Amino acid sequence: MAKINGANAMLQVLLDWHIDHIYGFPGGSFDSTMNAIHDFKGKLKYIEVRHEEAGALAAAAEYKFTGQAGVCFGSAGPGAVHLMNGLYDAKYDKVPMVAIIANVPTSRQDMDFFQAFDEKPWFDPVAVWNHQIKRADQIPTMMDEALRQAYAKKGPAVLILPKDFGWEKINDNFRVTYNSLQAIPNYAAPKKEEIDAAVKILEEAKNPVVYYGLGMKGHGDVLVKFAEKFKTPLMSSVMAKGVVEDRCPAYMGSIGRVAPKPSDDIQT
């Protein structure tokens, strides 16, 4: 059976999930994965950031703009800690992302090695899924699970990879669960009487306003038609900005602390 470096198998999982780029800042504890990134040149784009925090924030923003989970990484110790702001951004905005955290080689753990610390407890409060790999042959399975859990639980998943496992040769026979992922929930359709009641309320309202969130992503055309039919202005959450184009006459902008004047005036 063909063999593959553990880190290469991990990146192959990303490609099989249709993820074609990764954000991060290189470090010595991450050299096995940096080597894999080089091997995947032309298939997987590496976006080098100037600070790990920027990479984590970019990965968190990925889903907000594209609907696809972003992936970032940080080296052991300070590189890992610097990801925290981006991870909390994903947690509170409830968006899936994956952070790959490097760890020192297993032979150097728990002995005050340079820039080493017990990483898993550090990420427990922020992650929806947080695990360290115990054997090299677990790498592709756990990368697959990290992505699946990030989507399922709408938040950041953390995968901790000891440096030596990334270099270790494993069987190249893993198949991802991407095709079994149920990304779109099967919501029950409203009953006709419920729709009629809602229409009646709208028709009787003096100044109806539509406020929508990220749940309308991909359905901006429906909102525009709704606004035209019922003559209602549209306002969005900050997260939903872009669902309806800014040039739409009915769109007044997002609401909140940084709201533009039209939506702010409507609220008051």
C-alpha positions in Angstrom: 0.0 0.0 0.0 1.2 3.5 -0.9 2.6 5.6 2.0 2.3 9.3 2.6 3.6 11.7 5.2 1.1 12.4 8.0 1.1 16.2 7.2 0.5 15.5 3.5 -2.4 13.3 4.4 -3.9 16.1 6.5 -3.7 18.6 3.6 -5.2 16.1 1.2 -8.3 16.0 3.5 -8.6 19.8 3.1 -8.5 19.4 -0.7 -11.1 16.7 -0.6 -13.3 19.1 1.4 -12.8 21.6 -1.5 -10.7 23.9 0.7 -7.9 25.3 -1.6 -6.1 27.7 0.7 -4.8 28.0 4.2 -3.7 31.0 6.4 -0.7 31.0 8.7 2.8 32.0 9.8 5.5 29.4 9.7 7.4 28.1 12.7 9.9 25.3 13.5 7.4 23.1 15.3 5.3 23.2 12.1 8.0 22.3 9.6 6.4 19.0 8.7 3.3 20.8 7.5 5.3 23.6 5.9 7.0 20.8 3.9 3.6 19.4 3.0 2.4 22.8 1.9 5.4 23.0 -0.4 4.5 19.5 -1.8 1.0 20.7 -2.5 2.1 23.8 -4.3 -0.2 24.4 -7.2 -3.1 22.6 -5.5 -3.3 24.3 -2.1 -2.6 28.0 -1.9 -0.6 29.1 1.2 -1.5 32.7 2.4 1.3 33.8 4.7 0.2 36.4 7.2 2.4 38.7 9.2 0.9 37.6 12.5 -1.0 34.4 13.5 -4.0 36.5 14.8 -4.5 37.9 11.3 -4.6 34.4 9.9 -7.2 33.3 12.5 -9.4 36.3 11.8 -9.2 35.7 8.1 -10.2 32.1 8.6 -13.1 33.2 10.7 -14.2 35.7 8.0 -14.0 33.0 5.3 -17.3 31.4 6.2 -19.0 34.8 6.6 -18.2 35.8 3.0 -18.2 32.4 1.2 -20.1 29.9 3.3 -17.1 27.7 3.4 -15.0 27.0 6.6 -11.6 28.7 6.7 -8.4 27.0 8.0 -5.5 28.6 9.7 -2.5 27.4 11.7 -0.1 28.4 14.4 3.2 27.0 15.7 3.7 25.7 19.2 3.6 28.1 22.2 3.2 31.7 21.3 2.1 31.0 17.7 -0.8 29.0 19.0 -1.8 31.6 21.6 -1.8 34.3 19.0 -4.8 32.6 17.2 -7.1 33.2 20.2 -8.8 36.4 19.0 -9.7 34.9 15.7 -11.0 31.7 17.4 -13.2 33.8 19.8 -14.5 35.8 16.8 -15.6 32.5 15.2 -17.1 31.3 18.5 -19.3 34.3 19.1 -20.3 34.7 15.5 -21.0 31.0 15.3 -19.1 30.3 12.1 -17.2 27.1 11.3 -13.4 27.2 11.0 -10.4 24.9 11.8 -7.2 25.9 13.5 -4.3 23.5 13.2 -2.0 23.9 16.2 1.5 22.6 16.1 3.1 21.0 19.1 6.6 20.1 19.9 7.7 16.5 19.2 6.1 13.9 21.5 9.6 13.1 22.9 9.9 16.7 24.1 6.4 17.2 25.6 5.9 17.7 29.3 9.5 18.5 30.1 9.7 22.3 29.8 11.0 22.2 26.2 11.4 25.5 24.3 8.1 27.2 23.7 6.1 24.1 24.8 3.1 24.1 27.1 0.0 22.0 27.6 -2.0 23.3 24.7 -5.3 21.4 24.8 -6.7 22.9 28.1 -5.9 26.4 26.7 -8.3 25.9 23.8 -11.1 24.1 25.6 -13.1 27.3 26.4 -13.2 28.5 22.8 -13.4 25.4 20.6 -16.4 23.4 19.7 -14.1 20.4 19.2 -10.5 20.3 20.5 -8.2 17.3 20.3 -4.5 16.4 20.1 -3.5 13.6 17.7 -2.1 10.6 19.6 -0.8 8.5 16.6 0.2 9.5 13.2 -2.3 7.3 11.5 -5.1 9.3 13.2 -4.2 12.5 11.3 -6.5 12.3 8.3 -9.4 10.9 10.3 -9.1 13.7 12.9 -8.7 16.4 10.3 -11.9 15.1 8.7 -13.7 15.1 12.0 -12.5 18.6 12.9 -14.1 19.9 9.7 -17.3 17.9 10.3 -17.6 19.1 13.9 -16.9 22.8 12.9 -19.8 22.7 10.4 -22.1 20.7 12.7 -21.6 22.9 15.8 -21.0 26.2 14.0 -17.7 27.2 15.6 -14.0 26.8 15.7 -12.5 23.3 15.8 -8.9 22.8 17.0 -6.6 20.0 15.9 -3.2 19.8 17.7 -0.5 18.1 15.7 2.9 17.1 17.3 5.7 17.9 14.9 7.1 14.3 14.6 3.7 12.8 13.6 3.6 15.1 10.6 6.8 13.5 9.2 5.8 10.0 9.9 4.7 7.7 7.0 1.1 6.4 7.1 -1.1 4.4 4.7 -2.6 6.6 1.9 -6.1 5.1 2.0 -8.3 7.6 3.8 -11.6 8.8 2.4 -13.3 11.9 3.7 -16.9 12.2 5.0 -17.5 15.4 2.9 -20.2 13.9 0.7 -22.2 12.8 3.8 -22.2 16.2 5.3 -25.7 17.6 5.5 -24.9 21.3 5.2 -28.5 22.4 4.6 -31.0 21.7 7.4 -34.4 20.3 6.3 -36.7 22.9 7.8 -40.5 22.2 7.8 -42.4 24.5 5.5 -44.9 26.9 7.1 -48.6 26.0 6.9 -50.8 28.0 4.6 -52.8 29.5 7.5 -49.5 30.7 9.1 -48.5 32.4 5.8 -52.0 34.0 5.5 -51.8 35.3 9.0 -48.3 36.9 8.4 -49.5 38.5 5.2 -52.5 40.0 7.0 -50.2 41.5 9.7 -48.0 43.0 7.0 -51.0 44.5 5.1 -52.4 46.0 8.3 -49.1 47.4 9.6 -48.5 51.2 9.2 -44.8 51.1 8.7 -43.5 47.5 8.4 -39.8 46.9 8.3 -37.9 43.7 7.4 -34.9 42.9 9.6 -33.0 39.8 8.4 -29.9 37.9 9.5 -27.3 35.5 8.0 -30.0 32.8 7.7 -31.1 34.6 4.5 -27.7 34.1 2.8 -28.2 33.0 -0.7 -31.8 34.3 -0.8 -31.2 38.0 -1.4 -33.5 37.9 -4.4 -36.4 36.7 -2.3 -35.9 39.7 0.1 -35.8 42.1 -2.8 -39.0 40.8 -4.2 -40.6 40.8 -0.8 -39.6 44.4 -0.3 -41.0 45.4 -3.7 -44.4 43.7 -3.0 -45.0 45.0 0.5 -43.1 48.3 0.1 -40.9 47.6 3.1 -37.4 48.8 3.8 -34.8 46.2 4.4 -32.3 46.2 7.3 -29.7 43.5 8.0 -27.6 42.3 10.9 -23.9 43.1 10.5 -23.2 39.5 9.6 -25.8 39.5 6.9 -24.4 42.6 5.1 -24.0 41.6 1.5 -27.0 39.3 1.3 -28.8 42.1 -0.5 -26.6 44.4 -2.6 -26.0 47.9 -1.2 -27.4 49.4 -4.4 -30.9 47.9 -3.8 -33.2 50.9 -3.1 -35.0 49.1 -0.3 -31.8 48.3 1.6 -31.1 50.8 4.4 -28.0 49.1 5.7 -27.1 47.1 8.8 -28.0 48.0 12.4 -26.0 48.3 15.5 -23.2 50.5 16.8 -21.8 51.2 13.3 -25.2 51.5 11.6 -25.5 54.0 8.7 -27.9 56.9 9.2 -30.9 55.5 7.2 -31.2 52.3 9.3 -30.4 54.2 12.5 -33.2 56.6 11.7 -35.7 53.8 11.0 -34.9 52.1 14.3 -35.7 55.3 16.2 
